[in-house]
């Protein structure tokens, strides 16, 4: 797996962009699962279903937002914008 991490300024806010070439998922069907507590999209790999829940909670507490783009078998892009 490859992971690319970068930052940029977007509309005066810091934005962290993380891109991977992993399993990906259907954002139209599974977007709520990504940030849910103990929710997992891929049960055939290790995980507890808490990582994105914690990240989302922290970002939300600080008035930020997370945008997610993904396609099955093509990877995912997470954009974390902090205000």
MODELLER restraints for C-alpha pairs under 7 A, 6 or more apart:
rsr = mdl.restraints
at = mdl.atoms
rsr.add(forms.Gaussian(group=physical.xy_distance, feature=features.Distance(at['CA:1:A'], at['CA:21:A']), mean=6.07, stdev=0.5))
rsr.add(forms.Gaussian(group=physical.xy_distance, feature=features.Distance(at['CA:1:A'], at['CA:22:A']), mean=6.13, stdev=0.5))
rsr.add(forms.Gaussian(group=physical.xy_distance, feature=features.Distance(at['CA:2:A'], at['CA:20:A']), mean=5.65, stdev=0.5))
rsr.add(forms.Gaussian(group=physical.xy_distance, feature=features.Distance(at['CA:2:A'], at['CA:21:A']), mean=5.88, stdev=0.5))
rsr.add(forms.Gaussian(group=physical.xy_distance, feature=features.Distance(at['CA:3:A'], at['CA:18:A']), mean=6.95, stdev=0.5))
rsr.add(forms.Gaussian(group=physical.xy_distance, feature=features.Distance(at['CA:3:A'], at['CA:19:A']), mean=5.64, stdev=0.5))
rsr.add(forms.Gaussian(group=physical.xy_distance, feature=features.Distance(at['CA:3:A'], at['CA:20:A']), mean=4.48, stdev=0.5))
rsr.add(forms.Gaussian(group=physical.xy_distance, feature=features.Distance(at['CA:4:A'], at['CA:18:A']), mean=5.70, stdev=0.5))
rsr.add(forms.Gaussian(group=physical.xy_distance, feature=features.Distance(at['CA:4:A'], at['CA:19:A']), mean=5.08, stdev=0.5))
rsr.add(forms.Gaussian(group=physical.xy_distance, feature=features.Distance(at['CA:4:A'], at['CA:20:A']), mean=6.36, stdev=0.5))
rsr.add(forms.Gaussian(group=physical.xy_distance, feature=features.Distance(at['CA:5:A'], at['CA:17:A']), mean=5.70, stdev=0.5))
rsr.add(forms.Gaussian(group=physical.xy_distance, feature=features.Distance(at['CA:5:A'], at['CA:18:A']), mean=4.60, stdev=0.5))
rsr.add(forms.Gaussian(group=physical.xy_distance, feature=features.Distance(at['CA:5:A'], at['CA:19:A']), mean=6.52, stdev=0.5))
rsr.add(forms.Gaussian(group=physical.xy_distance, feature=features.Distance(at['CA:6:A'], at['CA:16:A']), mean=5.97, stdev=0.5))
rsr.add(forms.Gaussian(group=physical.xy_distance, feature=features.Distance(at['CA:6:A'], at['CA:17:A']), mean=5.33, stdev=0.5))
rsr.add(forms.Gaussian(group=physical.xy_distance, feature=features.Distance(at['CA:6:A'], at['CA:18:A']), mean=6.72, stdev=0.5))
rsr.add(forms.Gaussian(group=physical.xy_distance, feature=features.Distance(at['CA:7:A'], at['CA:15:A']), mean=5.56, stdev=0.5))
rsr.add(forms.Gaussian(group=physical.xy_distance, feature=features.Distance(at['CA:7:A'], at['CA:16:A']), mean=4.55, stdev=0.5))
rsr.add(forms.Gaussian(group=physical.xy_distance, feature=features.Distance(at['CA:7:A'], at['CA:17:A']), mean=5.95, stdev=0.5))
rsr.add(forms.Gaussian(group=physical.xy_distance, feature=features.Distance(at['CA:8:A'], at['CA:14:A']), mean=6.04, stdev=0.5))
rsr.add(forms.Gaussian(group=physical.xy_distance, feature=features.Distance(at['CA:8:A'], at['CA:15:A']), mean=5.30, stdev=0.5))
rsr.add(forms.Gaussian(group=physical.xy_distance, feature=features.Distance(at['CA:8:A'], at['CA:16:A']), mean=6.71, stdev=0.5))
rsr.add(forms.Gaussian(group=physical.xy_distance, feature=features.Distance(at['CA:9:A'], at['CA:15:A']), mean=5.88, stdev=0.5))
rsr.add(forms.Gaussian(group=physical.xy_distance, feature=features.Distance(at['CA:13:A'], at['CA:81:A']), mean=6.59, stdev=0.5))
rsr.add(forms.Gaussian(group=physical.xy_distance, feature=features.Distance(at['CA:13:A'], at['CA:82:A']), mean=5.93, stdev=0.5))
rsr.add(forms.Gaussian(group=physical.xy_distance, feature=features.Distance(at['CA:13:A'], at['CA:83:A']), mean=5.36, stdev=0.5))
rsr.add(forms.Gaussian(group=physical.xy_distance, feature=features.Distance(at['CA:14:A'], at['CA:81:A']), mean=5.89, stdev=0.5))
rsr.add(forms.Gaussian(group=physical.xy_distance, feature=features.Distance(at['CA:14:A'], at['CA:82:A']), mean=5.54, stdev=0.5))
rsr.add(forms.Gaussian(group=physical.xy_distance, feature=features.Distance(at['CA:15:A'], at['CA:79:A']), mean=6.49, stdev=0.5))
rsr.add(forms.Gaussian(group=physical.xy_distance, feature=features.Distance(at['CA:15:A'], at['CA:80:A']), mean=5.46, stdev=0.5))
rsr.add(forms.Gaussian(group=physical.xy_distance, feature=features.Distance(at['CA:15:A'], at['CA:81:A']), mean=4.30, stdev=0.5))
rsr.add(forms.Gaussian(group=physical.xy_distance, feature=features.Distance(at['CA:15:A'], at['CA:82:A']), mean=6.28, stdev=0.5))
rsr.add(forms.Gaussian(group=physical.xy_distance, feature=features.Distance(at['CA:16:A'], at['CA:79:A']), mean=5.74, stdev=0.5))
rsr.add(forms.Gaussian(group=physical.xy_distance, feature=features.Distance(at['CA:16:A'], at['CA:80:A']), mean=5.07, stdev=0.5))
rsr.add(forms.Gaussian(group=physical.xy_distance, feature=features.Distance(at['CA:16:A'], at['CA:81:A']), mean=6.47, stdev=0.5))
rsr.add(forms.Gaussian(group=physical.xy_distance, feature=features.Distance(at['CA:17:A'], at['CA:77:A']), mean=6.94, stdev=0.5))
rsr.add(forms.Gaussian(group=physical.xy_distance, feature=features.Distance(at['CA:17:A'], at['CA:78:A']), mean=5.69, stdev=0.5))
rsr.add(forms.Gaussian(group=physical.xy_distance, feature=features.Distance(at['CA:17:A'], at['CA:79:A']), mean=4.59, stdev=0.5))
rsr.add(forms.Gaussian(group=physical.xy_distance, feature=features.Distance(at['CA:17:A'], at['CA:80:A']), mean=6.42, stdev=0.5))
rsr.add(forms.Gaussian(group=physical.xy_distance, feature=features.Distance(at['CA:18:A'], at['CA:77:A']), mean=5.67, stdev=0.5))
rsr.add(forms.Gaussian(group=physical.xy_distance, feature=features.Distance(at['CA:18:A'], at['CA:78:A']), mean=5.16, stdev=0.5))
rsr.add(forms.Gaussian(group=physical.xy_distance, feature=features.Distance(at['CA:18:A'], at['CA:79:A']), mean=6.59, stdev=0.5))
rsr.add(forms.Gaussian(group=physical.xy_distance, feature=features.Distance(at['CA:19:A'], at['CA:76:A']), mean=5.74, stdev=0.5))
rsr.add(forms.Gaussian(group=physical.xy_distance, feature=features.Distance(at['CA:19:A'], at['CA:77:A']), mean=4.34, stdev=0.5))
rsr.add(forms.Gaussian(group=physical.xy_distance, feature=features.Distance(at['CA:19:A'], at['CA:78:A']), mean=6.39, stdev=0.5))
rsr.add(forms.Gaussian(group=physical.xy_distance, feature=features.Distance(at['CA:20:A'], at['CA:75:A']), mean=5.25, stdev=0.5))
rsr.add(forms.Gaussian(group=physical.xy_distance, feature=features.Distance(at['CA:20:A'], at['CA:76:A']), mean=5.52, stdev=0.5))
rsr.add(forms.Gaussian(group=physical.xy_distance, feature=features.Distance(at['CA:20:A'], at['CA:77:A']), mean=6.60, stdev=0.5))
rsr.add(forms.Gaussian(group=physical.xy_distance, feature=features.Distance(at['CA:21:A'], at['CA:74:A']), mean=5.71, stdev=0.5))
rsr.add(forms.Gaussian(group=physical.xy_distance, feature=features.Distance(at['CA:21:A'], at['CA:75:A']), mean=4.00, stdev=0.5))
rsr.add(forms.Gaussian(group=physical.xy_distance, feature=features.Distance(at['CA:21:A'], at['CA:76:A']), mean=6.70, stdev=0.5))
rsr.add(forms.Gaussian(group=physical.xy_distance, feature=features.Distance(at['CA:22:A'], at['CA:73:A']), mean=6.61, stdev=0.5))
rsr.add(forms.Gaussian(group=physical.xy_distance, feature=features.Distance(at['CA:22:A'], at['CA:74:A']), mean=6.46, stdev=0.5))
rsr.add(forms.Gaussian(group=physical.xy_distance, feature=features.Distance(at['CA:22:A'], at['CA:75:A']), mean=4.41, stdev=0.5))
rsr.add(forms.Gaussian(group=physical.xy_distance, feature=features.Distance(at['CA:22:A'], at['CA:76:A']), mean=6.99, stdev=0.5))
rsr.add(forms.Gaussian(group=physical.xy_distance, feature=features.Distance(at['CA:23:A'], at['CA:72:A']), mean=6.02, stdev=0.5))
rsr.add(forms.Gaussian(group=physical.xy_distance, feature=features.Distance(at['CA:23:A'], at['CA:73:A']), mean=4.61, stdev=0.5))
rsr.add(forms.Gaussian(group=physical.xy_distance, feature=features.Distance(at['CA:23:A'], at['CA:74:A']), mean=6.43, stdev=0.5))
rsr.add(forms.Gaussian(group=physical.xy_distance, feature=features.Distance(at['CA:23:A'], at['CA:75:A']), mean=5.54, stdev=0.5))
rsr.add(forms.Gaussian(group=physical.xy_distance, feature=features.Distance(at['CA:24:A'], at['CA:70:A']), mean=5.42, stdev=0.5))
rsr.add(forms.Gaussian(group=physical.xy_distance, feature=features.Distance(at['CA:24:A'], at['CA:71:A']), mean=5.12, stdev=0.5))
rsr.add(forms.Gaussian(group=physical.xy_distance, feature=features.Distance(at['CA:24:A'], at['CA:72:A']), mean=4.34, stdev=0.5))
rsr.add(forms.Gaussian(group=physical.xy_distance, feature=features.Distance(at['CA:24:A'], at['CA:73:A']), mean=5.28, stdev=0.5))
rsr.add(forms.Gaussian(group=physical.xy_distance, feature=features.Distance(at['CA:24:A'], at['CA:74:A']), mean=5.70, stdev=0.5))
rsr.add(forms.Gaussian(group=physical.xy_distance, feature=features.Distance(at['CA:24:A'], at['CA:75:A']), mean=4.22, stdev=0.5))
rsr.add(forms.Gaussian(group=physical.xy_distance, feature=features.Distance(at['CA:24:A'], at['CA:76:A']), mean=5.36, stdev=0.5))
rsr.add(forms.Gaussian(group=physical.xy_distance, feature=features.Distance(at['CA:25:A'], at['CA:70:A']), mean=5.71, stdev=0.5))
rsr.add(forms.Gaussian(group=physical.xy_distance, feature=features.Distance(at['CA:25:A'], at['CA:71:A']), mean=5.13, stdev=0.5))
rsr.add(forms.Gaussian(group=physical.xy_distance, feature=features.Distance(at['CA:25:A'], at['CA:72:A']), mean=4.26, stdev=0.5))
rsr.add(forms.Gaussian(group=physical.xy_distance, feature=features.Distance(at['CA:26:A'], at['CA:70:A']), mean=6.50, stdev=0.5))
rsr.add(forms.Gaussian(group=physical.xy_distance, feature=features.Distance(at['CA:26:A'], at['CA:71:A']), mean=5.57, stdev=0.5))
rsr.add(forms.Gaussian(group=physical.xy_distance, feature=features.Distance(at['CA:26:A'], at['CA:72:A']), mean=5.87, stdev=0.5))
rsr.add(forms.Gaussian(group=physical.xy_distance, feature=features.Distance(at['CA:27:A'], at['CA:69:A']), mean=6.91, stdev=0.5))
rsr.add(forms.Gaussian(group=physical.xy_distance, feature=features.Distance(at['CA:27:A'], at['CA:70:A']), mean=6.11, stdev=0.5))
rsr.add(forms.Gaussian(group=physical.xy_distance, feature=features.Distance(at['CA:33:A'], at['CA:39:A']), mean=5.56, stdev=0.5))
rsr.add(forms.Gaussian(group=physical.xy_distance, feature=features.Distance(at['CA:33:A'], at['CA:40:A']), mean=6.70, stdev=0.5))
rsr.add(forms.Gaussian(group=physical.xy_distance, feature=features.Distance(at['CA:33:A'], at['CA:41:A']), mean=6.84, stdev=0.5))
rsr.add(forms.Gaussian(group=physical.xy_distance, feature=features.Distance(at['CA:34:A'], at['CA:52:A']), mean=6.48, stdev=0.5))
rsr.add(forms.Gaussian(group=physical.xy_distance, feature=features.Distance(at['CA:35:A'], at['CA:52:A']), mean=5.10, stdev=0.5))
rsr.add(forms.Gaussian(group=physical.xy_distance, feature=features.Distance(at['CA:35:A'], at['CA:53:A']), mean=4.47, stdev=0.5))
rsr.add(forms.Gaussian(group=physical.xy_distance, feature=features.Distance(at['CA:35:A'], at['CA:56:A']), mean=6.40, stdev=0.5))
rsr.add(forms.Gaussian(group=physical.xy_distance, feature=features.Distance(at['CA:36:A'], at['CA:53:A']), mean=5.53, stdev=0.5))
rsr.add(forms.Gaussian(group=physical.xy_distance, feature=features.Distance(at['CA:37:A'], at['CA:49:A']), mean=6.04, stdev=0.5))
rsr.add(forms.Gaussian(group=physical.xy_distance, feature=features.Distance(at['CA:37:A'], at['CA:50:A']), mean=5.47, stdev=0.5))
rsr.add(forms.Gaussian(group=physical.xy_distance, feature=features.Distance(at['CA:37:A'], at['CA:53:A']), mean=5.49, stdev=0.5))
rsr.add(forms.Gaussian(group=physical.xy_distance, feature=features.Distance(at['CA:38:A'], at['CA:48:A']), mean=6.10, stdev=0.5))
rsr.add(forms.Gaussian(group=physical.xy_distance, feature=features.Distance(at['CA:38:A'], at['CA:49:A']), mean=4.03, stdev=0.5))
rsr.add(forms.Gaussian(group=physical.xy_distance, feature=features.Distance(at['CA:38:A'], at['CA:50:A']), mean=5.54, stdev=0.5))
rsr.add(forms.Gaussian(group=physical.xy_distance, feature=features.Distance(at['CA:39:A'], at['CA:49:A']), mean=4.86, stdev=0.5))
rsr.add(forms.Gaussian(group=physical.xy_distance, feature=features.Distance(at['CA:40:A'], at['CA:49:A']), mean=5.17, stdev=0.5))
rsr.add(forms.Gaussian(group=physical.xy_distance, feature=features.Distance(at['CA:59:A'], at['CA:65:A']), mean=6.16, stdev=0.5))
rsr.add(forms.Gaussian(group=physical.xy_distance, feature=features.Distance(at['CA:63:A'], at['CA:82:A']), mean=6.88, stdev=0.5))
rsr.add(forms.Gaussian(group=physical.xy_distance, feature=features.Distance(at['CA:63:A'], at['CA:83:A']), mean=6.11, stdev=0.5))
rsr.add(forms.Gaussian(group=physical.xy_distance, feature=features.Distance(at['CA:64:A'], at['CA:81:A']), mean=5.35, stdev=0.5))
rsr.add(forms.Gaussian(group=physical.xy_distance, feature=features.Distance(at['CA:64:A'], at['CA:82:A']), mean=4.40, stdev=0.5))
rsr.add(forms.Gaussian(group=physical.xy_distance, feature=features.Distance(at['CA:64:A'], at['CA:83:A']), mean=5.52, stdev=0.5))
rsr.add(forms.Gaussian(group=physical.xy_distance, feature=features.Distance(at['CA:65:A'], at['CA:80:A']), mean=5.94, stdev=0.5))
rsr.add(forms.Gaussian(group=physical.xy_distance, feature=features.Distance(at['CA:65:A'], at['CA:81:A']), mean=5.36, stdev=0.5))
rsr.add(forms.Gaussian(group=physical.xy_distance, feature=features.Distance(at['CA:65:A'], at['CA:82:A']), mean=6.83, stdev=0.5))
rsr.add(forms.Gaussian(group=physical.xy_distance, feature=features.Distance(at['CA:66:A'], at['CA:78:A']), mean=6.79, stdev=0.5))
rsr.add(forms.Gaussian(group=physical.xy_distance, feature=features.Distance(at['CA:66:A'], at['CA:79:A']), mean=5.55, stdev=0.5))
rsr.add(forms.Gaussian(group=physical.xy_distance, feature=features.Distance(at['CA:66:A'], at['CA:80:A']), mean=4.59, stdev=0.5))
rsr.add(forms.Gaussian(group=physical.xy_distance, feature=features.Distance(at['CA:66:A'], at['CA:81:A']), mean=6.34, stdev=0.5))
rsr.add(forms.Gaussian(group=physical.xy_distance, feature=features.Distance(at['CA:67:A'], at['CA:78:A']), mean=5.87, stdev=0.5))
rsr.add(forms.Gaussian(group=physical.xy_distance, feature=features.Distance(at['CA:67:A'], at['CA:79:A']), mean=5.04, stdev=0.5))
rsr.add(forms.Gaussian(group=physical.xy_distance, feature=features.Distance(at['CA:67:A'], at['CA:80:A']), mean=6.61, stdev=0.5))
rsr.add(forms.Gaussian(group=physical.xy_distance, feature=features.Distance(at['CA:68:A'], at['CA:77:A']), mean=5.76, stdev=0.5))
rsr.add(forms.Gaussian(group=physical.xy_distance, feature=features.Distance(at['CA:68:A'], at['CA:78:A']), mean=4.78, stdev=0.5))
rsr.add(forms.Gaussian(group=physical.xy_distance, feature=features.Distance(at['CA:68:A'], at['CA:79:A']), mean=6.40, stdev=0.5))
rsr.add(forms.Gaussian(group=physical.xy_distance, feature=features.Distance(at['CA:69:A'], at['CA:76:A']), mean=5.69, stdev=0.5))
rsr.add(forms.Gaussian(group=physical.xy_distance, feature=features.Distance(at['CA:69:A'], at['CA:77:A']), mean=5.14, stdev=0.5))
rsr.add(forms.Gaussian(group=physical.xy_distance, feature=features.Distance(at['CA:69:A'], at['CA:78:A']), mean=6.68, stdev=0.5))
rsr.add(forms.Gaussian(group=physical.xy_distance, feature=features.Distance(at['CA:70:A'], at['CA:76:A']), mean=4.24, stdev=0.5))
rsr.add(forms.Gaussian(group=physical.xy_distance, feature=features.Distance(at['CA:70:A'], at['CA:77:A']), mean=6.28, stdev=0.5))
